[in-house]
Amino acid sequence: MRDPRADIIEAIRRRDARWLLDKSVEFHGHYCHKVVYGIRASLLALKELGMSATDDEMMGSVVTLVETAGPFCNGVQLVLGTLGGSDLVIRDCGKLAVTLLKSDGAAVRVSVRPEFLDGFVERHPEMKGVFSGRYATISIEGEKPPLSKLRLIEVMTKDIKPEERERLMEEMMERHRAAVLKELEAPDEEMFKVERKRLEFSAFAPICECTVPVVVCEACGEAVLETHVRLRNGRKLCSDCAGEKTPTLIAGRISLS
């Protein structure tokens, strides 16, 4: 049976960031410069650790720590691992940075240089009308950040006739796509800072969820992983029935809810 990730793995091994970017659009939805940074940072981390792909190592012996849950993370997941596979850990620091860690404790952290991020509009002046804030952010006068995606589109198109809206949005997305493709050409040393590290692998080692026992909550009757069961007055309960707040990824941030 052919490996379903064979094409992706081959692109990673030949460091084909353009192919990977095109592939990322299938799940990210559009061309995004931060996805490019995630892909490029991941490829550089592999290179720094002397690896051509994480698949070169035994399954479970490599783990990825990414410091944001935003678009950058989508680029990282395509190259280095997924949340569902347990080999990707999110440290919600709000930074465009990723650390690749091997089972022997060798690790490398790659982060986007702030001066490179801030130079996005200078490199692509055609995007100044959109990314008007510092560090390639969208700043809307009179609006308190962060804005929901629906509100952003509403504000940006409020003075545009409905029949013109789709055409103008397509033009904007095409300009962004062109800028994103140019970002692929930037040298690694201009885009990233690289740090060598030693970390305790056992603290992040991937697990196989199928080895975790399942318990039925004695209140709601739903199946729950044993690792998430809480004991209350002698009863085994899920966190919801136990009245416990749960870490939740909301709008790119992990918080208790």
C-alpha positions in Angstrom: 0.0 0.0 0.0 1.4 3.4 -1.0 2.1 5.8 1.9 -0.7 8.5 1.7 1.9 11.1 2.6 4.5 9.9 0.0 4.2 13.1 -2.1 4.4 15.4 0.9 7.4 13.5 2.3 9.2 13.6 -1.1 8.6 17.4 -1.3 10.0 17.8 2.2 13.1 15.8 1.4 13.8 18.0 -1.7 13.0 21.1 0.3 10.3 22.2 -2.1 8.7 25.0 -0.2 6.6 26.1 -3.2 5.0 22.6 -3.6 4.3 22.5 0.1 2.8 26.0 0.1 0.4 25.0 -2.7 -0.5 21.9 -0.8 -1.1 23.9 2.4 -3.9 25.9 0.7 -6.0 22.7 0.6 -6.5 23.0 4.4 -5.6 26.6 5.2 -7.9 27.9 2.6 -5.7 30.6 1.0 -2.1 31.7 0.4 -0.7 33.2 3.6 2.7 34.6 4.4 2.7 33.1 7.9 2.0 29.6 6.5 5.2 30.2 4.4 7.1 31.0 7.5 5.9 27.9 9.2 6.9 25.7 6.2 10.3 27.4 5.8 11.0 27.3 9.6 10.2 23.6 9.6 12.4 22.8 6.7 15.3 24.7 8.3 14.8 22.9 11.6 15.1 19.6 9.8 18.3 20.7 8.0 19.8 22.0 11.3 19.3 18.6 12.9 20.7 16.7 9.9 17.3 15.3 8.9 15.6 15.2 5.5 12.1 14.5 7.0 10.7 13.4 10.4 9.7 10.2 8.7 13.5 9.3 8.6 13.3 8.7 12.3 11.4 5.9 14.2 7.8 6.8 14.8 7.4 8.6 18.1 11.1 9.6 18.5 10.6 13.2 17.2 8.3 15.8 18.6 7.6 19.4 17.5 6.8 22.3 19.8 5.1 25.2 18.1 4.5 28.5 19.9 1.3 29.7 18.2 -1.9 28.0 17.1 -2.3 30.4 14.1 -1.4 30.1 10.4 2.2 29.6 11.2 1.2 26.3 12.9 -0.6 25.1 9.7 2.7 25.4 7.9 4.5 23.5 10.6 1.9 20.7 10.8 2.3 20.0 7.1 6.0 19.4 7.5 6.6 18.2 11.0 3.6 16.6 12.6 0.0 17.0 13.6 -2.0 17.5 16.8 -4.0 14.3 16.2 -0.7 12.3 15.9 0.4 13.5 19.3 3.8 14.5 17.9 3.0 18.2 17.8 2.8 20.2 21.0 1.4 23.8 21.2 3.1 26.1 23.7 0.8 29.1 23.4 3.4 31.9 23.5 2.0 33.9 20.6 5.3 33.6 18.8 6.2 32.6 15.3 8.6 29.9 16.4 9.0 26.2 16.3 11.3 23.7 18.1 12.1 20.3 16.7 13.2 17.8 19.4 14.8 14.4 19.0 14.6 11.5 21.5 18.3 12.0 22.4 17.5 15.5 23.7 19.0 17.4 20.7 16.7 20.3 19.7 16.7 23.3 17.4 14.4 26.3 17.8 13.7 28.5 14.7 11.9 31.8 15.1 11.0 34.5 12.6 13.1 37.7 13.0 10.9 40.7 14.1 12.8 42.9 11.6 11.9 40.5 8.8 8.3 40.4 9.8 8.2 44.2 10.1 9.7 44.6 6.6 6.8 42.7 4.9 5.1 45.9 3.5 8.4 47.4 2.5 9.1 44.2 0.4 5.5 44.2 -0.9 4.2 47.9 -1.1 1.2 46.7 -3.0 -0.1 45.2 0.4 0.2 48.4 2.4 -3.5 49.1 2.1 -4.2 45.8 4.0 -1.3 45.3 6.3 -1.1 48.9 7.6 0.0 48.0 11.2 3.5 47.2 12.4 4.9 43.7 11.9 2.5 42.8 9.0 -0.7 43.3 11.0 -4.0 44.7 9.9 -4.9 47.8 11.7 -8.4 49.3 11.3 -8.9 52.9 12.6 -11.7 53.1 15.2 -11.8 49.3 15.7 -10.4 47.6 18.8 -8.3 44.5 18.1 -8.6 41.7 17.7 -11.5 41.6 15.2 -13.4 38.6 14.2 -13.1 37.5 10.6 -16.7 38.5 9.9 -16.2 41.9 11.4 -13.0 42.5 9.5 -14.6 41.7 6.2 -17.6 43.8 7.1 -15.4 46.8 7.9 -13.2 46.4 4.9 -16.1 46.2 2.5 -18.6 48.6 4.1 -18.4 51.2 1.3 -18.3 48.7 -1.5 -21.4 47.8 -3.5 -22.3 44.1 -3.1 -21.8 43.4 -6.8 -18.2 44.7 -6.6 -17.3 43.0 -3.3 -16.4 39.6 -4.7 -14.3 41.0 -7.5 -12.3 43.3 -5.1 -11.8 40.5 -2.6 -10.4 38.3 -5.4 -8.0 41.0 -6.5 -6.8 41.5 -2.9 -6.3 37.8 -2.4 -4.3 37.6 -5.7 -2.1 40.4 -4.6 -1.5 38.6 -1.3 -0.8 35.4 -3.2 1.9 37.1 -5.3 3.5 38.6 -2.2 3.5 35.2 -0.4 5.2 33.5 -3.3 7.9 36.1 -3.2 8.5 35.4 0.5 9.6 31.9 -0.6 12.7 33.5 -2.1 14.0 35.2 1.1 17.3 33.8 2.5 17.0 31.7 5.7 19.4 33.9 7.6 17.3 37.0 6.9 14.1 35.4 7.8 15.0 33.3 10.9 17.0 33.1 14.1 18.3 29.6 14.9 19.1 28.4 18.5 20.5 25.0 19.5 18.9 23.5 22.7 19.0 20.4 24.9 15.5 19.4 26.2 14.1 16.5 28.2 12.3 14.4 25.5 10.2 12.4 28.0 8.3 15.6 29.0 6.9 15.8 25.4 7.1 12.2 24.1 4.2 11.4 21.8 1.7 8.8 23.1 -0.6 6.4 21.2 -4.1 7.4 22.3 -5.3 3.9 21.6 -3.3 2.7 24.6 -5.2 5.0 27.0 -8.1 3.3 28.8 -11.6 4.6 28.2 -14.0 5.2 31.1 -17.7 6.0 31.0 -18.6 9.1 33.0 -21.0 8.2 35.8 -23.0 11.4 35.3 -23.5 12.0 31.6 -22.8 8.4 30.4 -20.3 9.5 27.7 -17.0 7.8 27.0 -13.9 9.7 28.1 -10.2 9.0 28.2 -9.0 7.9 31.6 -6.4 10.7 31.6 -9.3 13.2 31.7 -11.4 11.5 34.4 -11.9 13.3 37.7 -12.9 11.6 41.0 -15.7 13.4 42.8 -17.3 11.9 45.9 -16.3 8.4 44.8 -17.7 8.9 41.3 -15.7 8.9 38.0 -16.7 12.0 36.1 -15.6 13.8 32.9 -14.2 17.3 33.4 -17.5 18.9 32.4 -19.6 17.0 34.9 -16.9 17.6 37.5 -17.4 21.3 37.0 -13.8 21.8 36.0 -12.6 24.4 33.5 -10.9 22.8 30.5 -8.0 24.2 28.3 -9.7 25.3 25.1 -8.2 26.6 21.9 -10.4 29.6 21.0 -9.5 32.1 18.2 -5.9 31.0 18.2 -5.4 31.2 22.0 -5.5 28.4 24.6 -7.5 29.4 27.7 -9.7 27.8 30.4 -13.4 27.7 29.6 
